[in-house]
Amino acid sequence: MQEPFKNIPLVWTIHEHTLASRLRTYVSSGQSELVDTWKRFFSRATVIVFPNYILPIEYSICDPGNYFVIPGSPEEAWQADKQLALPNNNNLRSELDFGQDDFVIAVVGSQLLYKGVWLEHAFVLQALYPILTHFEDSSSRLRIIIVLGGDSTSNYSTTVETIALKLGYPNETVKRVTADRNTNTVINTADLVIYGSFLDEHSFPDILLKSMSLEKPIVAPDLPGIRKYISDKIDGYLFPKEDTRVLTQIMFRMVSNGKLSFIARNAASIGKSRARNLMVSESVEGYAFLLENILSLPSEVAVPMAAKSIPKKLKSEWRWHLFDAIKDTDSPSKMEMIFLDKIEKQFNRTNGENSVASIGSNDTFLYTIWEEQKYLDMTNLRKRKEDEELKERTDQPRGTWDEVYRSVRRLDRSLHERDEGELERTGQPLCIYEPYYGVGTWPFLHNVSLYRGLGLSTKGRRPGADDVDAPSRLPLLNNGYYRDVLGEYGAFFAIANRIDRIHKNAWIGFQSWRATARTKSLSKIAEKSLLDAIGTRKHGDTLYFWARLDTDPRNPLKKDFWSFCDAINAGNCQFVFSETLKEMYGVKHNLSSLPAMPSDEGGTWSVTNSWVLPTKSFVEFVMFSRMFVDALDTQFYDDHQKNGHCHLSLSKDKHCYSRLLELLVNVWAYHSGRRVVYVDPATGVMQEQHNLKSRRGQMWIKWFQFTTLKNMDEDLAEEFDSDHSKNRRLWPLTGEIYWHGIFEKERNMRNREKEKKRQQSKDKMQRMRKRTHQKALGRYVKPLVDDSNSTSLAAKLLR
């Protein structure tokens, strides 16, 4: 059996660079198997979410086509809070060879390395050079650190130092570091941060968010991705990338006597407050939009509101109280390294730690084995092709098409007869069908002979199981719209269509996989109790059910039948039911009342399509259901299909009819005079609901009796058969079309075919008699025998 959670949506969020660095190491060292393993992990996820557009590039080696970027994350602000809570950070400056009084400016930029980055750094250094005058009479020195991202070359430090010396900076004023783990140390050490990259990116740079969270004043070019989140002169300062002289003016305002000015400290304070909840709205709406597109909700689940409708208070800040439980844990980078080390050790144990070394030391030996194996494979392949060609050339009597078809059908039947489940079901009085759609429902299906799966789609069927393929029995279910709108009700129509070909038991039942998921399915004791009651005909023509309305999770208030129906159908159940009955029975006047469905003496009703009926009664119920669904579709198809508006839901719902149809069996059973019995799914104890005597005067028996429904069914069949109706109808697509005139019509067609063949035979004989025969060109004359020939012949005879 396949892994049951294969089709469950999985969202994987990646915020770390550690694995990307490891993957590059694997590629450079030739460990392709480890890379392939991670590719399989990445392929399992439905969507892999990144908080910026840089990480997908770093993980491009494993990209299976499911990457998605949702900007915004609380990680930078959370990490900054932890870092600021640490003891005095003076020793950080000593690590970088800076004095405690030095004024440090960090020039950061894009994490991508591109052409022209050195020129942009040169412009920034040129704009910063005039502020050296502030440090001439000060005890502090100006120190500039250029943080360079990407896979930069080692000679870039020399390039930066050369540019600084050309501009007139003193030695060791400008220093270059790579954007790796030292970035946090550099930012925390700096007094001021300048974003020195003029490349426009899709999202707000993470390094600026980190700087703001560490309460550092920032200066950045006026790019669209930055201008969207930074208010100039309030929580940061912006300068046009075309005019770096503005940067010089900003620096004179932010630096005073070798220290940060008041306005710079004020901007840093406001920036930290703003960075704490920056891009919350984009992140919340992004994840809501993602879930809308990857989740397929069942019909009984209320459709959530759109992403744009989320209240503002839920998009204003992160839920910081959830971080309290992880505030004192180890650093994420350390945990990442430990986890990746465990994965590598596990992989090496599985595949052999010394496999690479053994391959290197035995290259010649392995090459010889590979050559031999290749030769054997080619020889076997050539022989197999020759055998197939010889088999095709052999004359095989295939017979007519009808003979081939019958032989295939006979073989198919013989294969099915070998199935133990089908043999066991043949001798049972009952078969319970379990409709399902998709691989995720497999764990909730039974594998014993009493039950049989019923796949609502050709795809996603259980391999090796004797499940019924519903679309092959009812082509309507190949239409995705009707498969969704009918839900599990489509299974009833599929089984009832020529039921004698698939179902040979006296009783038939259905059980939703949701009942098993909610532990409301029949136990072994309940199954035995039900089979005993059926075998002894204890209750006669009865609807047995085991999923109660009053214990359903959707009915916590214990509402009655019609109130519950309204509650799960947007308050329109009674209106839609009334309009459907009027359309079905052709009632012209207003229908002032609905069929009574009382809850006398605590009686309850069936839900979730889990019940059992005699097969004959099931066929009658489906006959009623087909006409009801046809009338329902005629009334509300246009609004739902064309406009997306469903009268039975508050929003767009592709399972529009399913919740109403789920309760329809109760109305039919009650008003057609069937007994209704509840079976406790755990103990098997049976309790009759809505006693027949208590129904007197309340049943609409004339509306639901068999003769009325049969006449209506034949009228619809005659109408469709006569081809007089040009309107779109669902009824002909839900099952067989039968009325008493079909026999007469078929007999007349057969007689016409016989008469046509007889007339064709007579015409052929007439043509043969009347056709003109060509006269002979002359008579045959036997040639005379010569005397010489006769003499020689006589001589031969005498000898």
VEXFIKOL-529064 format. One record per residue (C-alpha): x, y, z; residue in one letter. Coordinates in steps of 0.02 Angstrom, whole numbers, plus 50000, padded with zeros to 5 digits. Example, Ala and Ser with C-alpha at 12.3 -4.5 7.8 and 13.67 -1.06 7.14 Angstrom:
2
((50615,49775,50390),A)
((50684,49947,50357),S)
% end
This chain:
799
((50000,50000,50000),M)
((50061,50173,49958),Q)
((50104,50300,50092),E)
((49932,50365,50149),P)
((49988,50544,50177),F)
((50063,50563,50003),K)
((49929,50685,49945),N)
((49916,50784,50107),I)
((49976,50962,50073),P)
((50145,50997,50153),L)
((50214,51174,50172),V)
((50399,51187,50213),W)
((50471,51356,50265),T)
((50659,51383,50247),I)
((50746,51533,50327),H)
((50923,51465,50342),E)
((51076,51472,50230),H)
((51165,51326,50314),T)
((51092,51188,50205),L)
((51125,51289,50046),A)
((51309,51300,50096),S)
((51314,51113,50130),R)
((51235,51076,49960),L)
((51372,51175,49873),R)
((51500,51074,49971),T)
((51417,50910,49918),Y)
((51423,50962,49736),V)
((51605,51015,49742),S)
((51656,50853,49831),S)
((51558,50742,49711),G)
((51430,50680,49839),Q)
((51289,50677,49713),S)
((51189,50546,49811),E)
((51170,50664,49958),L)
((51111,50800,49839),V)
((50985,50680,49760),D)
((50921,50634,49933),T)
((50886,50816,49974),W)
((50803,50837,49804),K)
((50681,50699,49851),R)
((50645,50785,50016),F)
((50612,50949,49926),F)
((50498,50862,49799),S)
((50388,50791,49938),R)
((50332,50964,49992),A)
((50182,51041,49906),T)
((50258,51214,49925),V)
((50426,51272,49994),I)
((50411,51450,50061),V)
((50557,51571,50075),F)
((50552,51742,50161),P)
((50655,51828,50025),N)
((50709,51807,49844),Y)
((50891,51768,49884),I)
((50862,51599,49967),L)
((50776,51519,49815),P)
((50931,51561,49713),I)
((51044,51480,49842),E)
((50935,51323,49842),Y)
((50914,51318,49653),S)
((51007,51153,49642),I)
((50860,51065,49727),C)
((50719,51164,49645),D)
((50578,51043,49597),P)
((50466,51186,49539),G)
((50373,51216,49703),N)
((50466,51369,49771),Y)
((50362,51516,49832),F)
((50416,51679,49913),V)
((50316,51764,50051),I)
((50411,51917,50114),P)
((50414,51951,50300),G)
((50474,51856,50451),S)
((50490,51891,50638),P)
((50658,51802,50643),E)
((50770,51956,50624),E)
((50680,52053,50761),A)
((50678,51901,50876),W)
((50863,51868,50850),Q)
((50901,52053,50879),A)
((50806,52050,51045),D)
((50909,51901,51102),K)
((51071,51984,51048),Q)
((51031,52148,51135),L)
((50990,52053,51294),A)
((51167,51983,51302),L)
((51298,52062,51419),P)
((51413,52204,51363),N)
((51467,52185,51182),N)
((51631,52283,51197),N)
((51732,52128,51159),N)
((51651,52122,50986),L)
((51752,52274,50932),R)
((51914,52196,50991),S)
((51877,52046,50880),E)
((51877,52165,50730),L)
((52030,52265,50793),D)
((51926,52421,50827),F)
((51945,52539,50973),G)
((51803,52574,51093),Q)
((51797,52757,51037),D)
((51805,52723,50851),D)
((51656,52778,50746),F)
((51612,52626,50637),V)
((51509,52640,50479),I)
((51452,52476,50400),A)
((51422,52484,50212),V)
((51308,52339,50169),V)
((51223,52290,50008),G)
((51136,52157,49907),S)
((51177,51975,49941),Q)
((51196,51952,49753),L)
((51365,51989,49673),L)
((51344,52083,49509),Y)
((51447,52190,49391),K)
((51471,52369,49448),G)
((51464,52336,49635),V)
((51641,52402,49656),W)
((51590,52563,49566),L)
((51443,52588,49685),E)
((51559,52563,49835),H)
((51677,52691,49759),A)
((51534,52818,49748),F)
((51486,52786,49930),V)
((51667,52804,49989),L)
((51683,52965,49889),Q)
((51524,53033,49973),A)
((51588,52984,50147),L)
((51759,53062,50128),Y)
((51707,53240,50179),P)
((51652,53183,50353),I)
((51833,53144,50397),L)
((51841,53327,50452),T)
((51732,53282,50602),H)
((51867,53168,50667),F)
((52018,53282,50649),E)
((51996,53359,50822),D)
((51915,53207,50900),S)
((51989,53063,50998),S)
((51890,52939,50895),S)
((51936,52875,50724),R)
((51825,52842,50573),L)
((51818,52658,50525),R)
((51721,52596,50373),I)
((51678,52412,50350),I)
((51615,52355,50179),I)
((51511,52198,50194),V)
((51512,52110,50025),L)
((51386,51975,49984),G)
((51393,51837,49855),G)
((51541,51728,49805),D)
((51665,51868,49800),S)
((51845,51842,49750),T)
((51988,51861,49872),S)
((52068,52008,49779),N)
((51918,52121,49809),Y)
((51993,52176,49976),S)
((52144,52242,49880),T)
((52027,52331,49760),T)
((51933,52416,49901),V)
((52093,52469,49989),E)
((52163,52539,49825),T)
((52004,52641,49795),I)
((52010,52708,49974),A)
((52193,52760,49957),L)
((52157,52845,49791),K)
((52016,52945,49874),L)
((52133,53000,50014),G)
((52078,52889,50161),Y)
((52211,52850,50290),P)
((52278,52672,50297),N)
((52168,52541,50380),E)
((52017,52657,50379),T)
((51921,52551,50254),V)
((51906,52364,50283),K)
((51811,52230,50188),R)
((51726,52074,50260),V)
((51618,51939,50179),T)
((51432,51922,50215),A)
((51437,51763,50318),D)
((51416,51729,50503),R)
((51516,51886,50544),N)
((51375,51996,50479),T)
((51285,51999,50647),N)
((51447,52047,50735),T)
((51484,52186,50609),V)
((51308,52260,50619),I)
((51306,52252,50808),N)
((51477,52338,50814),T)
((51433,52476,50691),A)
((51369,52647,50743),D)
((51282,52680,50577),L)
((51231,52570,50428),V)
((51231,52626,50247),I)
((51150,52521,50111),Y)
((51274,52543,49970),G)
((51190,52438,49834),S)
((51090,52526,49697),F)
((51014,52363,49632),L)
((50824,52363,49646),D)
((50763,52202,49728),E)
((50590,52125,49745),H)
((50583,52130,49935),S)
((50649,52234,50078),F)
((50833,52186,50113),P)
((50853,52073,50264),D)
((51014,52158,50315),I)
((50924,52325,50333),L)
((50789,52242,50437),L)
((50925,52167,50546),K)
((51007,52337,50566),S)
((50844,52423,50613),M)
((50805,52284,50738),S)
((50976,52313,50820),L)
((50931,52499,50837),E)
((51056,52560,50710),K)
((51018,52718,50607),P)
((51010,52673,50422),I)
((51042,52769,50263),V)
((50987,52692,50097),A)
((50960,52739,49915),P)
((50784,52789,49866),D)
((50737,52622,49784),L)
((50554,52566,49768),P)
((50580,52410,49876),G)
((50656,52517,50015),I)
((50548,52672,49999),R)
((50393,52565,50028),K)
((50444,52530,50209),Y)
((50560,52674,50258),I)
((50491,52849,50291),S)
((50627,52974,50249),D)
((50693,53074,50398),K)
((50581,52977,50520),I)
((50643,52798,50540),D)
((50786,52813,50414),G)
((50862,52924,50282),Y)
((50850,52905,50093),L)
((50957,52980,49955),F)
((50937,52972,49765),P)
((51056,52848,49688),K)
((51093,52971,49547),E)
((51160,53104,49668),D)
((51274,53041,49806),T)
((51305,53221,49862),R)
((51141,53205,49958),V)
((51221,53060,50053),L)
((51361,53178,50107),T)
((51233,53305,50170),Q)
((51141,53168,50267),I)
((51303,53110,50348),M)
((51344,53287,50409),F)
((51172,53288,50494),R)
((51193,53116,50572),M)
((51372,53134,50635),V)
((51422,53269,50759),S)
((51594,53281,50841),N)
((51634,53101,50802),G)
((51472,53037,50878),K)
((51294,53003,50821),L)
((51184,53158,50824),S)
((51019,53167,50915),F)
((50917,53150,50755),I)
((51014,52993,50708),A)
((50980,52913,50877),R)
((50797,52962,50866),N)
((50781,52886,50691),A)
((50863,52726,50756),A)
((50740,52714,50900),S)
((50589,52738,50786),I)
((50663,52617,50660),G)
((50682,52480,50791),K)
((50499,52498,50842),S)
((50444,52491,50660),R)
((50556,52344,50615),A)
((50482,52237,50753),R)
((50322,52211,50653),N)
((50378,52256,50477),L)
((50291,52164,50333),M)
((50169,52072,50447),V)
((50023,52112,50332),S)
((50112,52047,50177),E)
((50161,51887,50267),S)
((49987,51850,50336),V)
((49901,51884,50171),E)
((50032,51784,50078),G)
((50008,51628,50184),Y)
((49818,51648,50176),A)
((49826,51658,49987),F)
((49940,51506,49983),L)
((49821,51402,50089),L)
((49674,51453,49980),E)
((49761,51378,49829),N)
((49831,51216,49902),I)
((49691,51161,50019),L)
((49540,51067,49953),S)
((49413,51079,50094),L)
((49273,50949,50112),P)
((49093,50999,50088),S)
((49048,51009,50273),E)
((49186,51134,50312),V)
((49139,51317,50310),A)
((49238,51409,50176),V)
((49357,51534,50258),P)
((49352,51716,50210),M)
((49468,51784,50077),A)
((49645,51841,50121),A)
((49602,52023,50089),K)
((49459,52012,50216),S)
((49569,51968,50365),I)
((49544,52100,50502),P)
((49682,52228,50520),K)
((49713,52185,50702),K)
((49769,52011,50647),L)
((49892,52088,50523),K)
((49965,52225,50633),S)
((50096,52128,50733),E)
((50174,51958,50759),W)
((50112,51848,50901),R)
((50265,51876,51010),W)
((50198,51779,51158),H)
((50221,51618,51058),L)
((50409,51648,51058),F)
((50423,51644,51246),D)
((50438,51455,51249),A)
((50590,51456,51134),I)
((50677,51611,51199),K)
((50812,51518,51296),D)
((50850,51379,51172),T)
((51015,51356,51080),D)
((51053,51463,50930),S)
((50965,51406,50770),P)
((51129,51397,50672),S)
((51201,51275,50800),K)
((51044,51168,50794),M)
((51050,51169,50604),E)
((51229,51106,50604),M)
((51187,50966,50726),I)
((51036,50913,50623),F)
((51133,50911,50459),L)
((51274,50813,50540),D)
((51147,50681,50596),K)
((51077,50669,50419),I)
((51251,50644,50347),E)
((51296,50510,50475),K)
((51133,50418,50443),Q)
((51163,50426,50256),F)
((51341,50362,50274),N)
((51283,50216,50381),R)
((51153,50170,50251),T)
((51265,50182,50099),N)
((51433,50137,50175),G)
((51558,50264,50233),E)
((51701,50198,50130),N)
((51606,50172,49968),S)
((51691,50319,49882),V)
((51864,50260,49936),A)
((51833,50082,49880),S)
((51776,50143,49711),I)
((51934,50245,49690),G)
((52049,50099,49737),S)
((51964,49972,49625),N)
((51929,50071,49468),D)
((51997,49940,49350),T)
((51906,49796,49432),F)
((51739,49888,49434),L)
((51758,49941,49253),Y)
((51781,49759,49201),T)
((51624,49708,49295),I)
((51528,49852,49217),W)
((51584,49800,49042),E)
((51530,49619,49071),E)
((51361,49671,49140),Q)
((51335,49790,48994),K)
((51373,49650,48870),Y)
((51250,49532,48957),L)
((51113,49664,48958),D)
((51136,49700,48773),M)
((51133,49514,48731),T)
((50972,49484,48830),N)
((50890,49637,48753),L)
((50934,49578,48576),R)
((50867,49403,48610),K)
((50706,49472,48684),R)
((50676,49581,48530),K)
((50705,49433,48414),E)
((50581,49327,48512),D)
((50451,49464,48502),E)
((50474,49483,48315),E)
((50458,49295,48288),L)
((50302,49292,48393),K)
((50225,49431,48289),E)
((50265,49338,48126),R)
((50180,49179,48187),T)
((50006,49159,48114),D)
((49882,49169,48256),Q)
((49698,49141,48218),P)
((49609,49287,48296),R)
((49433,49259,48231),G)
((49303,49396,48214),T)
((49294,49549,48324),W)
((49145,49479,48419),D)
((49241,49320,48459),E)
((49392,49418,48522),V)
((49279,49528,48628),Y)
((49190,49378,48705),R)
((49354,49291,48745),S)
((49422,49447,48830),V)
((49262,49467,48932),R)
((49271,49284,48980),R)
((49451,49303,49036),L)
((49406,49460,49133),D)
((49266,49368,49223),R)
((49381,49224,49265),S)
((49510,49343,49337),L)
((49378,49428,49444),H)
((49313,49261,49506),E)
((49484,49226,49579),R)
((49464,49375,49695),D)
((49426,49304,49868),E)
((49330,49459,49919),G)
((49209,49443,49774),E)
((49182,49257,49808),L)
((49144,49293,49990),E)
((49025,49435,49946),R)
((48927,49320,49830),T)
((48862,49220,49978),G)
((48827,49369,50090),Q)
((48658,49456,50106),P)
((48739,49629,50118),L)
((48877,49731,50036),C)
((48924,49903,50104),I)
((49006,50022,49980),Y)
((49129,50154,50039),E)
((49140,50302,49918),P)
((49308,50389,49917),Y)
((49403,50518,49817),Y)
((49593,50527,49825),G)
((49736,50435,49905),V)
((49717,50524,50072),G)
((49556,50426,50110),T)
((49634,50253,50092),W)
((49679,50229,50276),P)
((49494,50250,50321),F)
((49431,50113,50204),L)
((49400,49932,50253),H)
((49483,49781,50173),N)
((49359,49643,50219),V)
((49229,49561,50108),S)
((49081,49650,50190),L)
((49145,49816,50120),Y)
((49193,49869,49946),R)
((49277,50030,49893),G)
((49194,50145,49767),L)
((49313,50266,49683),G)
((49229,50427,49625),L)
((49376,50460,49509),S)
((49475,50345,49396),T)
((49633,50420,49469),K)
((49680,50384,49649),G)
((49606,50209,49656),R)
((49682,50080,49773),R)
((49802,49963,49681),P)
((49758,49780,49695),G)
((49588,49812,49777),A)
((49424,49756,49699),D)
((49353,49932,49703),D)
((49213,49992,49589),V)
((49261,50126,49463),D)
((49112,50244,49474),A)
((49152,50352,49319),P)
((49155,50196,49209),S)
((48980,50152,49268),R)
((48914,50330,49262),L)
((49006,50444,49137),P)
((48928,50596,49221),L)
((49059,50580,49359),L)
((49197,50616,49232),N)
((49129,50793,49237),N)
((49224,50877,49379),G)
((49083,51000,49413),Y)
((48951,50867,49447),Y)
((49073,50754,49539),R)
((49103,50895,49662),D)
((48927,50963,49672),V)
((48849,50792,49706),L)
((48988,50730,49820),G)
((48962,50553,49884),E)
((48785,50555,49813),Y)
((48859,50520,49641),G)
((48906,50347,49709),A)
((48721,50303,49730),F)
((48685,50342,49548),F)
((48838,50245,49489),A)
((48789,50086,49583),I)
((48604,50098,49536),A)
((48643,50114,49350),N)
((48612,49934,49289),R)
((48633,49875,49468),I)
((48611,49690,49425),D)
((48780,49690,49337),R)
((48880,49744,49489),I)
((48777,49709,49645),H)
((48704,49536,49674),K)
((48659,49548,49859),N)
((48486,49566,49934),A)
((48537,49716,50038),W)
((48649,49863,50000),I)
((48733,49991,50111),G)
((48848,50142,50107),F)
((48971,50210,50233),Q)
((49067,50372,50219),S)
((49253,50366,50252),W)
((49221,50515,50368),R)
((49124,50401,50485),A)
((49280,50293,50504),T)
((49387,50447,50530),A)
((49271,50502,50671),R)
((49269,50325,50745),T)
((49083,50311,50704),K)
((49098,50160,50588),S)
((49023,49990,50627),L)
((49120,49880,50748),S)
((49130,49691,50726),K)
((48991,49669,50854),I)
((48880,49795,50764),A)
((48914,49712,50596),E)
((48861,49543,50664),K)
((48705,49618,50743),S)
((48658,49702,50579),L)
((48685,49543,50477),L)
((48580,49442,50599),D)
((48437,49568,50588),A)
((48444,49564,50398),I)
((48453,49376,50390),G)
((48301,49352,50502),T)
((48209,49502,50425),R)
((48181,49563,50601),K)
((48118,49734,50548),H)
((48066,49702,50367),G)
((48090,49840,50239),D)
((48197,49955,50347),T)
((48325,50094,50338),L)
((48466,50051,50459),Y)
((48586,50192,50502),F)
((48726,50219,50628),W)
((48777,50403,50612),A)
((48656,50509,50715),R)
((48607,50689,50684),L)
((48599,50734,50869),D)
((48782,50680,50898),T)
((48852,50756,50739),D)
((48992,50884,50773),P)
((48899,51009,50663),R)
((48748,51004,50778),N)
((48810,51054,50952),P)
((48643,51138,50993),L)
((48542,50978,50958),K)
((48432,51062,50828),K)
((48286,50974,50744),D)
((48294,50910,50565),F)
((48247,51066,50465),W)
((48340,51185,50581),S)
((48498,51082,50563),F)
((48475,51076,50375),C)
((48461,51266,50373),D)
((48614,51283,50485),A)
((48729,51187,50367),I)
((48654,51261,50207),N)
((48667,51448,50238),A)
((48488,51459,50306),G)
((48411,51416,50137),N)
((48378,51229,50155),C)
((48189,51242,50176),Q)
((48171,51368,50035),F)
((48276,51264,49914),V)
((48187,51103,49963),F)
((48017,51183,49936),S)
((48065,51255,49766),E)
((48137,51088,49713),T)
((47979,50992,49759),L)
((47874,51117,49662),K)
((47983,51094,49509),E)
((47988,50904,49529),M)
((47799,50878,49550),Y)
((47746,51021,49437),G)
((47656,51116,49575),V)
((47602,51286,49511),K)
((47538,51363,49673),H)
((47647,51409,49821),N)
((47695,51262,49929),L)
((47651,51326,50102),S)
((47725,51181,50200),S)
((47866,51055,50193),L)
((47862,50868,50230),P)
((47852,50848,50418),A)
((48011,50782,50500),M)
((47968,50775,50687),P)
((48088,50730,50826),S)
((47962,50638,50932),D)
((48019,50561,51095),E)
((48201,50598,51060),G)
((48200,50517,50888),G)
((48347,50559,50775),T)
((48397,50552,50591),W)
((48537,50488,50482),S)
((48686,50594,50426),V)
((48851,50569,50330),T)
((48773,50443,50208),N)
((48801,50290,50320),S)
((48651,50173,50305),W)
((48585,50006,50239),V)
((48429,49968,50135),L)
((48354,49820,50041),P)
((48419,49826,49863),T)
((48242,49840,49792),K)
((48205,49989,49905),S)
((48373,50067,49861),F)
((48326,50064,49676),V)
((48161,50150,49719),E)
((48253,50279,49824),F)
((48374,50316,49680),V)
((48226,50336,49563),M)
((48157,50471,49679),F)
((48330,50548,49702),S)
((48364,50562,49516),R)
((48207,50665,49490),M)
((48242,50770,49645),F)
((48421,50809,49592),V)
((48362,50848,49415),D)
((48235,50974,49482),A)
((48366,51046,49601),L)
((48491,51068,49460),D)
((48361,51145,49345),T)
((48320,51277,49476),Q)
((48496,51327,49530),F)
((48620,51272,49396),Y)
((48635,51439,49307),D)
((48673,51540,49464),D)
((48800,51414,49527),H)
((48889,51367,49366),Q)
((48894,51536,49281),K)
((48902,51657,49428),N)
((48978,51546,49563),G)
((48832,51588,49679),H)
((48767,51441,49782),C)
((48602,51464,49874),H)
((48658,51332,50000),L)
((48821,51419,50049),S)
((48875,51591,50105),L)
((49019,51592,49982),S)
((49076,51505,49824),K)
((49062,51319,49857),D)
((49096,51181,49731),K)
((49005,51055,49844),H)
((48844,51154,49833),C)
((48711,51016,49835),Y)
((48800,50885,49941),S)
((48747,50942,50115),R)
((48562,50948,50067),L)
((48568,50780,49979),L)
((48652,50703,50131),E)
((48486,50717,50224),L)
((48369,50669,50081),L)
((48362,50483,50125),V)
((48275,50529,50289),N)
((48134,50621,50200),V)
((48107,50479,50077),W)
((48113,50340,50208),A)
((47995,50431,50328),Y)
((47862,50478,50199),H)
((47870,50317,50097),S)
((47824,50215,50252),G)
((47992,50130,50285),R)
((48043,50087,50460),R)
((48195,50182,50525),V)
((48312,50093,50646),V)
((48468,50161,50730),Y)
((48613,50038,50755),V)
((48738,50083,50890),D)
((48906,50072,50799),P)
((48996,50010,50955),A)
((48875,49887,51037),T)
((48759,49843,50892),G)
((48604,49881,50997),V)
((48458,49930,50885),M)
((48325,50059,50922),Q)
((48180,50100,50807),E)
((48154,50286,50772),Q)
((47989,50370,50724),H)
((47870,50225,50748),N)
((47750,50197,50604),L)
((47598,50224,50716),K)
((47661,50395,50768),S)
((47674,50449,50585),R)
((47489,50434,50547),R)
((47424,50596,50476),G)
((47598,50666,50447),Q)
((47665,50564,50300),M)
((47650,50629,50122),W)
((47619,50452,50065),I)
((47541,50498,49896),K)
((47693,50603,49850),W)
((47818,50465,49891),F)
((47728,50303,49848),Q)
((47804,50190,49716),F)
((47665,50205,49585),T)
((47675,50396,49586),T)
((47864,50397,49569),L)
((47860,50261,49436),K)
((47736,50357,49329),N)
((47840,50516,49344),M)
((47997,50420,49298),D)
((47915,50347,49143),E)
((47848,50517,49092),D)
((48024,50588,49098),L)
((48090,50439,48999),A)
((47955,50458,48867),E)
((47987,50645,48855),E)
((48173,50617,48830),F)
((48147,50470,48712),D)
((48032,50569,48600),S)
((48166,50705,48580),D)
((48035,50840,48599),H)
((48125,50929,48741),S)
((48270,51039,48692),K)
((48309,51099,48869),N)
((48464,51045,48964),R)
((48416,50907,49088),R)
((48522,50813,49214),L)
((48402,50668,49236),W)
((48452,50568,49079),P)
((48635,50573,49134),L)
((48606,50497,49307),T)
((48549,50323,49257),G)
((48442,50214,49145),E)
((48303,50282,49034),I)
((48154,50165,49036),Y)
((47967,50170,48999),W)
((47840,50042,48936),H)
((47844,50111,48758),G)
((48027,50064,48738),I)
((47984,49880,48709),F)
((47863,49926,48571),E)
((47988,50045,48496),K)
((48127,49915,48499),E)
((48011,49782,48423),R)
((47963,49900,48282),N)
((48147,49939,48252),M)
((48188,49752,48242),R)
((48042,49723,48123),N)
((48099,49866,48014),R)
((48275,49796,48010),E)
((48209,49623,47960),K)
((48098,49696,47827),E)
((48243,49800,47761),K)
((48355,49647,47749),K)
((48217,49544,47668),R)
((48187,49681,47538),Q)
((48373,49695,47504),Q)
((48381,49506,47473),S)
((48232,49514,47352),K)
((48310,49659,47259),D)
((48472,49564,47241),K)
((48383,49411,47169),M)
((48288,49521,47048),Q)
((48447,49602,46988),R)
((48527,49432,46962),M)
((48378,49371,46858),R)
((48365,49527,46753),K)
((48545,49554,46716),R)
((48593,49524,46532),T)
((48709,49378,46491),H)
((48837,49400,46351),Q)
((48805,49287,46202),K)
((48938,49163,46147),A)
((49055,49227,46009),L)
((49052,49059,45912),G)
((49039,48870,45922),R)
((49187,48760,45963),Y)
((49237,48646,45816),V)
((49347,48495,45852),K)
((49497,48491,45734),P)
((49518,48346,45610),L)
((49657,48217,45636),V)
((49795,48212,45499),D)
((49833,48047,45407),D)
((50017,48055,45452),S)
((49977,48072,45632),N)
((49850,47931,45627),S)
((49975,47813,45540),T)
((50109,47843,45671),S)
((49981,47819,45810),L)
((49925,47653,45738),A)
((50105,47594,45724),A)
((50133,47634,45907),K)
((49979,47538,45957),L)
((50034,47385,45856),L)
((50198,47380,45948),R)
% end
